[in-house]
């Protein structure tokens, strides 16, 4: 995998944002989600656990990607 050190900071920021989104999905009901979130339903009392898990795993993947980009540039 080619190393691109310019992608480390954006990957870490995206990872943090995705983990925050996962927490919002886990804590809020479907009616309490922001209207631009997938799964928002007015008057619904369900939680979107699977959406939260997906966002969390994508956030972890961004951290792993950033970690691999910090390694030595040799090949």
mmCIF file of the N, C-alpha and C atoms, coordinates in Angstrom:
data_MODEL
# 
_entry.id   MODEL 
# 
loop_
_atom_site.group_PDB 
_atom_site.id 
_atom_site.type_symbol 
_atom_site.label_atom_id 
_atom_site.label_alt_id 
_atom_site.label_comp_id 
_atom_site.label_asym_id 
_atom_site.label_entity_id 
_atom_site.label_seq_id 
_atom_site.pdbx_PDB_ins_code 
_atom_site.Cartn_x 
_atom_site.Cartn_y 
_atom_site.Cartn_z 
_atom_site.occupancy 
_atom_site.B_iso_or_equiv 
_atom_site.pdbx_formal_charge 
_atom_site.auth_seq_id 
_atom_site.auth_comp_id 
_atom_site.auth_asym_id 
_atom_site.auth_atom_id 
_atom_site.pdbx_PDB_model_num 
ATOM 1   N N  . UNK A 1 1  ? 0.847   -1.170 0.000  1.00 0.00 ? 1  UNK A N  1 
ATOM 2   C CA . UNK A 1 1  ? 0.000   0.000  0.000  1.00 0.00 ? 1  UNK A CA 1 
ATOM 3   C C  . UNK A 1 1  ? 0.894   1.235  0.000  1.00 0.00 ? 1  UNK A C  1 
ATOM 4   N N  . UNK A 1 2  ? 0.637   2.151  -0.908 1.00 0.00 ? 2  UNK A N  1 
ATOM 5   C CA . UNK A 1 2  ? 1.418   3.374  -0.996 1.00 0.00 ? 2  UNK A CA 1 
ATOM 6   C C  . UNK A 1 2  ? 1.094   4.286  0.184  1.00 0.00 ? 2  UNK A C  1 
ATOM 7   N N  . UNK A 1 3  ? 2.123   4.895  0.745  1.00 0.00 ? 3  UNK A N  1 
ATOM 8   C CA . UNK A 1 3  ? 1.940   5.774  1.900  1.00 0.00 ? 3  UNK A CA 1 
ATOM 9   C C  . UNK A 1 3  ? 1.684   7.201  1.426  1.00 0.00 ? 3  UNK A C  1 
ATOM 10  N N  . UNK A 1 4  ? 0.679   7.829  1.993  1.00 0.00 ? 4  UNK A N  1 
ATOM 11  C CA . UNK A 1 4  ? 0.391   9.223  1.712  1.00 0.00 ? 4  UNK A CA 1 
ATOM 12  C C  . UNK A 1 4  ? 0.133   9.910  3.042  1.00 0.00 ? 4  UNK A C  1 
ATOM 13  N N  . UNK A 1 5  ? 1.141   10.563 3.563  1.00 0.00 ? 5  UNK A N  1 
ATOM 14  C CA . UNK A 1 5  ? 1.063   11.153 4.900  1.00 0.00 ? 5  UNK A CA 1 
ATOM 15  C C  . UNK A 1 5  ? 0.066   12.303 4.966  1.00 0.00 ? 5  UNK A C  1 
ATOM 16  N N  . UNK A 1 6  ? -0.327  12.857 3.838  1.00 0.00 ? 6  UNK A N  1 
ATOM 17  C CA . UNK A 1 6  ? -1.320  13.937 3.837  1.00 0.00 ? 6  UNK A CA 1 
ATOM 18  C C  . UNK A 1 6  ? -2.716  13.434 4.192  1.00 0.00 ? 6  UNK A C  1 
ATOM 19  N N  . UNK A 1 7  ? -2.934  12.127 4.166  1.00 0.00 ? 7  UNK A N  1 
ATOM 20  C CA . UNK A 1 7  ? -4.242  11.567 4.470  1.00 0.00 ? 7  UNK A CA 1 
ATOM 21  C C  . UNK A 1 7  ? -4.421  11.204 5.944  1.00 0.00 ? 7  UNK A C  1 
ATOM 22  N N  . UNK A 1 8  ? -3.368  11.332 6.746  1.00 0.00 ? 8  UNK A N  1 
ATOM 23  C CA . UNK A 1 8  ? -3.445  10.917 8.144  1.00 0.00 ? 8  UNK A CA 1 
ATOM 24  C C  . UNK A 1 8  ? -4.430  11.787 8.924  1.00 0.00 ? 8  UNK A C  1 
ATOM 25  N N  . UNK A 1 9  ? -4.264  13.093 8.868  1.00 0.00 ? 9  UNK A N  1 
ATOM 26  C CA . UNK A 1 9  ? -5.124  14.001 9.642  1.00 0.00 ? 9  UNK A CA 1 
ATOM 27  C C  . UNK A 1 9  ? -6.585  13.898 9.193  1.00 0.00 ? 9  UNK A C  1 
ATOM 28  N N  . UNK A 1 10 ? -6.894  13.934 7.875  1.00 0.00 ? 10 UNK A N  1 
ATOM 29  C CA . UNK A 1 10 ? -8.303  13.776 7.482  1.00 0.00 ? 10 UNK A CA 1 
ATOM 30  C C  . UNK A 1 10 ? -8.895  12.427 7.913  1.00 0.00 ? 10 UNK A C  1 
ATOM 31  N N  . UNK A 1 11 ? -8.099  11.362 7.885  1.00 0.00 ? 11 UNK A N  1 
ATOM 32  C CA . UNK A 1 11 ? -8.602  10.051 8.297  1.00 0.00 ? 11 UNK A CA 1 
ATOM 33  C C  . UNK A 1 11 ? -8.916  10.026 9.787  1.00 0.00 ? 11 UNK A C  1 
ATOM 34  N N  . UNK A 1 12 ? -8.078  10.648 10.598 1.00 0.00 ? 12 UNK A N  1 
ATOM 35  C CA . UNK A 1 12 ? -8.324  10.702 12.040 1.00 0.00 ? 12 UNK A CA 1 
ATOM 36  C C  . UNK A 1 12 ? -9.571  11.548 12.333 1.00 0.00 ? 12 UNK A C  1 
ATOM 37  N N  . UNK A 1 13 ? -9.700  12.684 11.659 1.00 0.00 ? 13 UNK A N  1 
ATOM 38  C CA . UNK A 1 13 ? -10.876 13.542 11.860 1.00 0.00 ? 13 UNK A CA 1 
ATOM 39  C C  . UNK A 1 13 ? -12.146 12.808 11.446 1.00 0.00 ? 13 UNK A C  1 
ATOM 40  N N  . UNK A 1 14 ? -12.114 12.138 10.297 1.00 0.00 ? 14 UNK A N  1 
ATOM 41  C CA . UNK A 1 14 ? -13.276 11.382 9.844  1.00 0.00 ? 14 UNK A CA 1 
ATOM 42  C C  . UNK A 1 14 ? -13.603 10.252 10.813 1.00 0.00 ? 14 UNK A C  1 
ATOM 43  N N  . UNK A 1 15 ? -12.583 9.599  11.356 1.00 0.00 ? 15 UNK A N  1 
ATOM 44  C CA . UNK A 1 15 ? -12.802 8.546  12.338 1.00 0.00 ? 15 UNK A CA 1 
ATOM 45  C C  . UNK A 1 15 ? -13.494 9.069  13.584 1.00 0.00 ? 15 UNK A C  1 
ATOM 46  N N  . UNK A 1 16 ? -13.061 10.232 14.067 1.00 0.00 ? 16 UNK A N  1 
ATOM 47  C CA . UNK A 1 16 ? -13.693 10.838 15.247 1.00 0.00 ? 16 UNK A CA 1 
ATOM 48  C C  . UNK A 1 16 ? -15.142 11.191 14.950 1.00 0.00 ? 16 UNK A C  1 
ATOM 49  N N  . UNK A 1 17 ? -15.387 11.788 13.784 1.00 0.00 ? 17 UNK A N  1 
ATOM 50  C CA . UNK A 1 17 ? -16.751 12.171 13.409 1.00 0.00 ? 17 UNK A CA 1 
ATOM 51  C C  . UNK A 1 17 ? -17.650 10.937 13.332 1.00 0.00 ? 17 UNK A C  1 
ATOM 52  N N  . UNK A 1 18 ? -17.161 9.862  12.732 1.00 0.00 ? 18 UNK A N  1 
ATOM 53  C CA . UNK A 1 18 ? -17.970 8.650  12.609 1.00 0.00 ? 18 UNK A CA 1 
ATOM 54  C C  . UNK A 1 18 ? -18.258 8.012  13.963 1.00 0.00 ? 18 UNK A C  1 
ATOM 55  N N  . UNK A 1 19 ? -17.321 8.056  14.878 1.00 0.00 ? 19 UNK A N  1 
ATOM 56  C CA . UNK A 1 19 ? -17.571 7.497  16.204 1.00 0.00 ? 19 UNK A CA 1 
ATOM 57  C C  . UNK A 1 19 ? -18.566 8.364  16.974 1.00 0.00 ? 19 UNK A C  1 
ATOM 58  N N  . UNK A 1 20 ? -18.514 9.676  16.797 1.00 0.00 ? 20 UNK A N  1 
ATOM 59  C CA . UNK A 1 20 ? -19.517 10.550 17.408 1.00 0.00 ? 20 UNK A CA 1 
ATOM 60  C C  . UNK A 1 20 ? -20.900 10.251 16.829 1.00 0.00 ? 20 UNK A C  1 
ATOM 61  N N  . UNK A 1 21 ? -20.970 10.036 15.515 1.00 0.00 ? 21 UNK A N  1 
ATOM 62  C CA . UNK A 1 21 ? -22.239 9.684  14.881 1.00 0.00 ? 21 UNK A CA 1 
ATOM 63  C C  . UNK A 1 21 ? -22.755 8.357  15.442 1.00 0.00 ? 21 UNK A C  1 
ATOM 64  N N  . UNK A 1 22 ? -21.868 7.389  15.653 1.00 0.00 ? 22 UNK A N  1 
ATOM 65  C CA . UNK A 1 22 ? -22.280 6.106  16.234 1.00 0.00 ? 22 UNK A CA 1 
ATOM 66  C C  . UNK A 1 22 ? -22.885 6.319  17.617 1.00 0.00 ? 22 UNK A C  1 
ATOM 67  N N  . UNK A 1 23 ? -22.268 7.156  18.420 1.00 0.00 ? 23 UNK A N  1 
ATOM 68  C CA . UNK A 1 23 ? -22.795 7.424  19.759 1.00 0.00 ? 23 UNK A CA 1 
ATOM 69  C C  . UNK A 1 23 ? -24.166 8.086  19.671 1.00 0.00 ? 23 UNK A C  1 
ATOM 70  N N  . UNK A 1 24 ? -24.342 9.001  18.726 1.00 0.00 ? 24 UNK A N  1 
ATOM 71  C CA . UNK A 1 24 ? -25.648 9.645  18.540 1.00 0.00 ? 24 UNK A CA 1 
ATOM 72  C C  . UNK A 1 24 ? -26.698 8.598  18.190 1.00 0.00 ? 24 UNK A C  1 
ATOM 73  N N  . UNK A 1 25 ? -26.362 7.663  17.304 1.00 0.00 ? 25 UNK A N  1 
ATOM 74  C CA . UNK A 1 25 ? -27.304 6.606  16.944 1.00 0.00 ? 25 UNK A CA 1 
ATOM 75  C C  . UNK A 1 25 ? -27.655 5.736  18.153 1.00 0.00 ? 25 UNK A C  1 
ATOM 76  N N  . UNK A 1 26 ? -26.687 5.436  18.995 1.00 0.00 ? 26 UNK A N  1 
ATOM 77  C CA . UNK A 1 26 ? -26.928 4.561  20.138 1.00 0.00 ? 26 UNK A CA 1 
ATOM 78  C C  . UNK A 1 26 ? -27.727 5.252  21.238 1.00 0.00 ? 26 UNK A C  1 
ATOM 79  N N  . UNK A 1 27 ? -27.553 6.554  21.382 1.00 0.00 ? 27 UNK A N  1 
ATOM 80  C CA . UNK A 1 27 ? -28.175 7.278  22.491 1.00 0.00 ? 27 UNK A CA 1 
ATOM 81  C C  . UNK A 1 27 ? -29.563 7.811  22.126 1.00 0.00 ? 27 UNK A C  1 
ATOM 82  N N  . UNK A 1 28 ? -29.745 8.247  20.894 1.00 0.00 ? 28 UNK A N  1 
ATOM 83  C CA . UNK A 1 28 ? -30.986 8.903  20.493 1.00 0.00 ? 28 UNK A CA 1 
ATOM 84  C C  . UNK A 1 28 ? -31.980 7.913  19.893 1.00 0.00 ? 28 UNK A C  1 
ATOM 85  N N  . UNK A 1 29 ? -33.238 8.208  20.087 1.00 0.00 ? 29 UNK A N  1 
ATOM 86  C CA . UNK A 1 29 ? -34.278 7.433  19.402 1.00 0.00 ? 29 UNK A CA 1 
ATOM 87  C C  . UNK A 1 29 ? -34.378 7.933  17.963 1.00 0.00 ? 29 UNK A C  1 
ATOM 88  N N  . UNK A 1 30 ? -35.113 7.197  17.139 1.00 0.00 ? 30 UNK A N  1 
ATOM 89  C CA . UNK A 1 30 ? -35.239 7.563  15.727 1.00 0.00 ? 30 UNK A CA 1 
ATOM 90  C C  . UNK A 1 30 ? -35.877 8.934  15.570 1.00 0.00 ? 30 UNK A C  1 
ATOM 91  N N  . UNK A 1 31 ? -36.770 9.307  16.461 1.00 0.00 ? 31 UNK A N  1 
ATOM 92  C CA . UNK A 1 31 ? -37.392 10.638 16.363 1.00 0.00 ? 31 UNK A CA 1 
ATOM 93  C C  . UNK A 1 31 ? -36.459 11.734 16.872 1.00 0.00 ? 31 UNK A C  1 
ATOM 94  N N  . UNK A 1 32 ? -35.470 11.366 17.681 1.00 0.00 ? 32 UNK A N  1 
ATOM 95  C CA . UNK A 1 32 ? -34.539 12.337 18.225 1.00 0.00 ? 32 UNK A CA 1 
ATOM 96  C C  . UNK A 1 32 ? -33.306 12.568 17.363 1.00 0.00 ? 32 UNK A C  1 
ATOM 97  N N  . UNK A 1 33 ? -33.165 11.784 16.310 1.00 0.00 ? 33 UNK A N  1 
ATOM 98  C CA . UNK A 1 33 ? -32.013 11.961 15.411 1.00 0.00 ? 33 UNK A CA 1 
ATOM 99  C C  . UNK A 1 33 ? -32.171 13.248 14.614 1.00 0.00 ? 33 UNK A C  1 
ATOM 100 N N  . UNK A 1 34 ? -31.062 13.870 14.230 1.00 0.00 ? 34 UNK A N  1 
ATOM 101 C CA . UNK A 1 34 ? -31.167 15.009 13.317 1.00 0.00 ? 34 UNK A CA 1 
ATOM 102 C C  . UNK A 1 34 ? -31.860 14.575 12.022 1.00 0.00 ? 34 UNK A C  1 
ATOM 103 N N  . UNK A 1 35 ? -32.598 15.475 11.425 1.00 0.00 ? 35 UNK A N  1 
ATOM 104 C CA . UNK A 1 35 ? -33.422 15.101 10.272 1.00 0.00 ? 35 UNK A CA 1 
ATOM 105 C C  . UNK A 1 35 ? -32.596 14.654 9.068  1.00 0.00 ? 35 UNK A C  1 
ATOM 106 N N  . UNK A 1 36 ? -31.322 15.028 8.993  1.00 0.00 ? 36 UNK A N  1 
ATOM 107 C CA . UNK A 1 36 ? -30.494 14.628 7.853  1.00 0.00 ? 36 UNK A CA 1 
ATOM 108 C C  . UNK A 1 36 ? -29.828 13.265 8.053  1.00 0.00 ? 36 UNK A C  1 
ATOM 109 N N  . UNK A 1 37 ? -30.004 12.647 9.229  1.00 0.00 ? 37 UNK A N  1 
ATOM 110 C CA . UNK A 1 37 ? -29.459 11.311 9.482  1.00 0.00 ? 37 UNK A CA 1 
ATOM 111 C C  . UNK A 1 37 ? -30.352 10.259 8.845  1.00 0.00 ? 37 UNK A C  1 
ATOM 112 N N  . UNK A 1 38 ? -29.764 9.251  8.207  1.00 0.00 ? 38 UNK A N  1 
ATOM 113 C CA . UNK A 1 38 ? -30.585 8.125  7.746  1.00 0.00 ? 38 UNK A CA 1 
ATOM 114 C C  . UNK A 1 38 ? -31.217 7.428  8.951  1.00 0.00 ? 38 UNK A C  1 
ATOM 115 N N  . UNK A 1 39 ? -32.483 7.096  8.856  1.00 0.00 ? 39 UNK A N  1 
ATOM 116 C CA . UNK A 1 39 ? -33.174 6.432  9.947  1.00 0.00 ? 39 UNK A CA 1 
ATOM 117 C C  . UNK A 1 39 ? -34.025 7.356  10.784 1.00 0.00 ? 39 UNK A C  1 
ATOM 118 N N  . UNK A 1 40 ? -33.990 8.659  10.507 1.00 0.00 ? 40 UNK A N  1 
ATOM 119 C CA . UNK A 1 40 ? -34.830 9.599  11.260 1.00 0.00 ? 40 UNK A CA 1 
ATOM 120 C C  . UNK A 1 40 ? -36.294 9.330  10.940 1.00 0.00 ? 40 UNK A C  1 
ATOM 121 N N  . UNK A 1 41 ? -37.106 9.145  11.977 1.00 0.00 ? 41 UNK A N  1 
ATOM 122 C CA . UNK A 1 41 ? -38.543 8.955  11.830 1.00 0.00 ? 41 UNK A CA 1 
ATOM 123 C C  . UNK A 1 41 ? -39.246 9.725  12.934 1.00 0.00 ? 41 UNK A C  1 
ATOM 124 N N  . UNK A 1 42 ? -40.099 10.651 12.532 1.00 0.00 ? 42 UNK A N  1 
ATOM 125 C CA . UNK A 1 42 ? -40.835 11.426 13.524 1.00 0.00 ? 42 UNK A CA 1 
ATOM 126 C C  . UNK A 1 42 ? -41.759 10.507 14.317 1.00 0.00 ? 42 UNK A C  1 
ATOM 127 N N  . UNK A 1 43 ? -41.743 10.642 15.626 1.00 0.00 ? 43 UNK A N  1 
ATOM 128 C CA . UNK A 1 43 ? -42.626 9.887  16.488 1.00 0.00 ? 43 UNK A CA 1 
ATOM 129 C C  . UNK A 1 43 ? -42.182 8.466  16.799 1.00 0.00 ? 43 UNK A C  1 
ATOM 130 N N  . UNK A 1 44 ? -41.047 8.035  16.306 1.00 0.00 ? 44 UNK A N  1 
ATOM 131 C CA . UNK A 1 44 ? -40.575 6.674  16.537 1.00 0.00 ? 44 UNK A CA 1 
ATOM 132 C C  . UNK A 1 44 ? -39.739 6.616  17.815 1.00 0.00 ? 44 UNK A C  1 
ATOM 133 N N  . UNK A 1 45 ? -39.878 5.517  18.555 1.00 0.00 ? 45 UNK A N  1 
ATOM 134 C CA . UNK A 1 45 ? -39.113 5.366  19.793 1.00 0.00 ? 45 UNK A CA 1 
ATOM 135 C C  . UNK A 1 45 ? -38.031 4.294  19.678 1.00 0.00 ? 45 UNK A C  1 
ATOM 136 N N  . UNK A 1 46 ? -37.736 3.840  18.463 1.00 0.00 ? 46 UNK A N  1 
ATOM 137 C CA . UNK A 1 46 ? -36.722 2.804  18.289 1.00 0.00 ? 46 UNK A CA 1 
ATOM 138 C C  . UNK A 1 46 ? -35.327 3.421  18.206 1.00 0.00 ? 46 UNK A C  1 
ATOM 139 N N  . UNK A 1 47 ? -34.337 2.607  18.521 1.00 0.00 ? 47 UNK A N  1 
ATOM 140 C CA . UNK A 1 47 ? -32.937 3.009  18.380 1.00 0.00 ? 47 UNK A CA 1 
ATOM 141 C C  . UNK A 1 47 ? -32.361 2.262  17.171 1.00 0.00 ? 47 UNK A C  1 
ATOM 142 N N  . UNK A 1 48 ? -31.496 2.922  16.430 1.00 0.00 ? 48 UNK A N  1 
ATOM 143 C CA . UNK A 1 48 ? -30.881 2.304  15.264 1.00 0.00 ? 48 UNK A CA 1 
ATOM 144 C C  . UNK A 1 48 ? -29.489 1.792  15.641 1.00 0.00 ? 48 UNK A C  1 
ATOM 145 N N  . UNK A 1 49 ? -29.470 0.651  16.300 1.00 0.00 ? 49 UNK A N  1 
ATOM 146 C CA . UNK A 1 49 ? -28.226 0.072  16.787 1.00 0.00 ? 49 UNK A CA 1 
ATOM 147 C C  . UNK A 1 49 ? -27.318 -0.331 15.622 1.00 0.00 ? 49 UNK A C  1 
ATOM 148 N N  . UNK A 1 50 ? -27.889 -0.906 14.569 1.00 0.00 ? 50 UNK A N  1 
ATOM 149 C CA . UNK A 1 50 ? -27.064 -1.349 13.438 1.00 0.00 ? 50 UNK A CA 1 
ATOM 150 C C  . UNK A 1 50 ? -26.399 -0.171 12.737 1.00 0.00 ? 50 UNK A C  1 
ATOM 151 N N  . UNK A 1 51 ? -27.119 0.952  12.621 1.00 0.00 ? 51 UNK A N  1 
ATOM 152 C CA . UNK A 1 51 ? -26.500 2.146  12.036 1.00 0.00 ? 51 UNK A CA 1 
ATOM 153 C C  . UNK A 1 51 ? -25.313 2.593  12.893 1.00 0.00 ? 51 UNK A C  1 
ATOM 154 N N  . UNK A 1 52 ? -25.483 2.522  14.202 1.00 0.00 ? 52 UNK A N  1 
ATOM 155 C CA . UNK A 1 52 ? -24.403 2.903  15.112 1.00 0.00 ? 52 UNK A CA 1 
ATOM 156 C C  . UNK A 1 52 ? -23.205 1.984  15.006 1.00 0.00 ? 52 UNK A C  1 
ATOM 157 N N  . UNK A 1 53 ? -23.474 0.680  14.892 1.00 0.00 ? 53 UNK A N  1 
ATOM 158 C CA . UNK A 1 53 ? -22.376 -0.278 14.746 1.00 0.00 ? 53 UNK A CA 1 
ATOM 159 C C  . UNK A 1 53 ? -21.621 -0.028 13.447 1.00 0.00 ? 53 UNK A C  1 
ATOM 160 N N  . UNK A 1 54 ? -22.356 0.222  12.365 1.00 0.00 ? 54 UNK A N  1 
ATOM 161 C CA . UNK A 1 54 ? -21.712 0.480  11.068 1.00 0.00 ? 54 UNK A CA 1 
ATOM 162 C C  . UNK A 1 54 ? -20.851 1.740  11.124 1.00 0.00 ? 54 UNK A C  1 
ATOM 163 N N  . UNK A 1 55 ? -21.378 2.814  11.716 1.00 0.00 ? 55 UNK A N  1 
ATOM 164 C CA . UNK A 1 55 ? -20.604 4.047  11.829 1.00 0.00 ? 55 UNK A CA 1 
ATOM 165 C C  . UNK A 1 55 ? -19.368 3.839  12.704 1.00 0.00 ? 55 UNK A C  1 
ATOM 166 N N  . UNK A 1 56 ? -19.515 3.083  13.783 1.00 0.00 ? 56 UNK A N  1 
ATOM 167 C CA . UNK A 1 56 ? -18.386 2.809  14.678 1.00 0.00 ? 56 UNK A CA 1 
ATOM 168 C C  . UNK A 1 56 ? -17.295 2.019  13.963 1.00 0.00 ? 56 UNK A C  1 
ATOM 169 N N  . UNK A 1 57 ? -17.686 0.995  13.217 1.00 0.00 ? 57 UNK A N  1 
ATOM 170 C CA . UNK A 1 57 ? -16.693 0.186  12.500 1.00 0.00 ? 57 UNK A CA 1 
ATOM 171 C C  . UNK A 1 57 ? -15.993 0.989  11.407 1.00 0.00 ? 57 UNK A C  1 
ATOM 172 N N  . UNK A 1 58 ? -16.729 1.852  10.725 1.00 0.00 ? 58 UNK A N  1 
ATOM 173 C CA . UNK A 1 58 ? -16.094 2.716  9.728  1.00 0.00 ? 58 UNK A CA 1 
ATOM 174 C C  . UNK A 1 58 ? -15.125 3.697  10.387 1.00 0.00 ? 58 UNK A C  1 
ATOM 175 N N  . UNK A 1 59 ? -15.491 4.195  11.560 1.00 0.00 ? 59 UNK A N  1 
ATOM 176 C CA . UNK A 1 59 ? -14.581 5.078  12.296 1.00 0.00 ? 59 UNK A CA 1 
ATOM 177 C C  . UNK A 1 59 ? -13.298 4.362  12.699 1.00 0.00 ? 59 UNK A C  1 
ATOM 178 N N  . UNK A 1 60 ? -13.439 3.124  13.182 1.00 0.00 ? 60 UNK A N  1 
ATOM 179 C CA . UNK A 1 60 ? -12.249 2.330  13.515 1.00 0.00 ? 60 UNK A CA 1 
ATOM 180 C C  . UNK A 1 60 ? -11.400 2.059  12.274 1.00 0.00 ? 60 UNK A C  1 
ATOM 181 N N  . UNK A 1 61 ? -12.054 1.802  11.147 1.00 0.00 ? 61 UNK A N  1 
ATOM 182 C CA . UNK A 1 61 ? -11.315 1.563  9.899  1.00 0.00 ? 61 UNK A CA 1 
ATOM 183 C C  . UNK A 1 61 ? -10.519 2.804  9.502  1.00 0.00 ? 61 UNK A C  1 
ATOM 184 N N  . UNK A 1 62 ? -11.070 3.984  9.731  1.00 0.00 ? 62 UNK A N  1 
ATOM 185 C CA . UNK A 1 62 ? -10.330 5.217  9.435  1.00 0.00 ? 62 UNK A CA 1 
ATOM 186 C C  . UNK A 1 62 ? -9.099  5.345  10.328 1.00 0.00 ? 62 UNK A C  1 
ATOM 187 N N  . UNK A 1 63 ? -9.236  4.975  11.608 1.00 0.00 ? 63 UNK A N  1 
ATOM 188 C CA . UNK A 1 63 ? -8.082  5.012  12.511 1.00 0.00 ? 63 UNK A CA 1 
ATOM 189 C C  . UNK A 1 63 ? -7.012  4.007  12.093 1.00 0.00 ? 63 UNK A C  1 
ATOM 190 N N  . UNK A 1 64 ? -7.417  2.822  11.687 1.00 0.00 ? 64 UNK A N  1 
ATOM 191 C CA . UNK A 1 64 ? -6.464  1.805  11.234 1.00 0.00 ? 64 UNK A CA 1 
ATOM 192 C C  . UNK A 1 64 ? -5.745  2.287  9.984  1.00 0.00 ? 64 UNK A C  1 
ATOM 193 N N  . UNK A 1 65 ? -6.498  2.875  9.051  1.00 0.00 ? 65 UNK A N  1 
ATOM 194 C CA . UNK A 1 65 ? -5.896  3.422  7.833  1.00 0.00 ? 65 UNK A CA 1 
ATOM 195 C C  . UNK A 1 65 ? -4.853  4.484  8.184  1.00 0.00 ? 65 UNK A C  1 
ATOM 196 N N  . UNK A 1 66 ? -5.204  5.400  9.082  1.00 0.00 ? 66 UNK A N  1 
ATOM 197 C CA . UNK A 1 66 ? -4.255  6.447  9.484  1.00 0.00 ? 66 UNK A CA 1 
ATOM 198 C C  . UNK A 1 66 ? -3.031  5.843  10.155 1.00 0.00 ? 66 UNK A C  1 
ATOM 199 N N  . UNK A 1 67 ? -3.232  4.820  10.959 1.00 0.00 ? 67 UNK A N  1 
ATOM 200 C CA . UNK A 1 67 ? -2.108  4.168  11.640 1.00 0.00 ? 67 UNK A CA 1 
ATOM 201 C C  . UNK A 1 67 ? -1.157  3.561  10.626 1.00 0.00 ? 67 UNK A C  1 
ATOM 202 N N  . UNK A 1 68 ? -1.684  2.875  9.612  1.00 0.00 ? 68 UNK A N  1 
ATOM 203 C CA . UNK A 1 68 ? -0.821  2.270  8.609  1.00 0.00 ? 68 UNK A CA 1 
ATOM 204 C C  . UNK A 1 68 ? -0.096  3.329  7.770  1.00 0.00 ? 68 UNK A C  1 
ATOM 205 N N  . UNK A 1 69 ? -0.672  4.483  7.632  1.00 0.00 ? 69 UNK A N  1 
ATOM 206 C CA . UNK A 1 69 ? -0.015  5.550  6.881  1.00 0.00 ? 69 UNK A CA 1 
ATOM 207 C C  . UNK A 1 69 ? 1.157   6.154  7.649  1.00 0.00 ? 69 UNK A C  1 
ATOM 208 N N  . UNK A 1 70 ? 1.212   5.941  8.966  1.00 0.00 ? 70 UNK A N  1 
ATOM 209 C CA . UNK A 1 70 ? 2.312   6.517  9.756  1.00 0.00 ? 70 UNK A CA 1 
ATOM 210 C C  . UNK A 1 70 ? 3.546   5.625  9.770  1.00 0.00 ? 70 UNK A C  1 
ATOM 211 N N  . UNK A 1 71 ? 3.452   4.426  9.228  1.00 0.00 ? 71 UNK A N  1 
ATOM 212 C CA . UNK A 1 71 ? 4.576   3.498  9.236  1.00 0.00 ? 71 UNK A CA 1 
ATOM 213 C C  . UNK A 1 71 ? 5.702   3.939  8.315  1.00 0.00 ? 71 UNK A C  1 
ATOM 214 N N  . UNK A 1 72 ? 6.795   3.182  8.315  1.00 0.00 ? 72 UNK A N  1 
ATOM 215 C CA . UNK A 1 72 ? 7.922   3.533  7.454  1.00 0.00 ? 72 UNK A CA 1 
ATOM 216 C C  . UNK A 1 72 ? 7.529   3.460  5.979  1.00 0.00 ? 72 UNK A C  1 
ATOM 217 N N  . UNK A 1 73 ? 8.147   4.304  5.167  1.00 0.00 ? 73 UNK A N  1 
ATOM 218 C CA . UNK A 1 73 ? 7.791   4.430  3.764  1.00 0.00 ? 73 UNK A CA 1 
ATOM 219 C C  . UNK A 1 73 ? 8.459   3.364  2.895  1.00 0.00 ? 73 UNK A C  1 
ATOM 220 N N  . UNK A 1 74 ? 9.263   2.496  3.459  1.00 0.00 ? 74 UNK A N  1 
ATOM 221 C CA . UNK A 1 74 ? 9.963   1.463  2.682  1.00 0.00 ? 74 UNK A CA 1 
ATOM 222 C C  . UNK A 1 74 ? 9.008   0.470  2.069  1.00 0.00 ? 74 UNK A C  1 
ATOM 223 N N  . UNK A 1 75 ? 9.463   -0.315 1.128  1.00 0.00 ? 75 UNK A N  1 
ATOM 224 C CA . UNK A 1 75 ? 8.548   -1.228 0.489  1.00 0.00 ? 75 UNK A CA 1 
ATOM 225 C C  . UNK A 1 75 ? 9.143   -2.475 0.169  1.00 0.00 ? 75 UNK A C  1 
# 
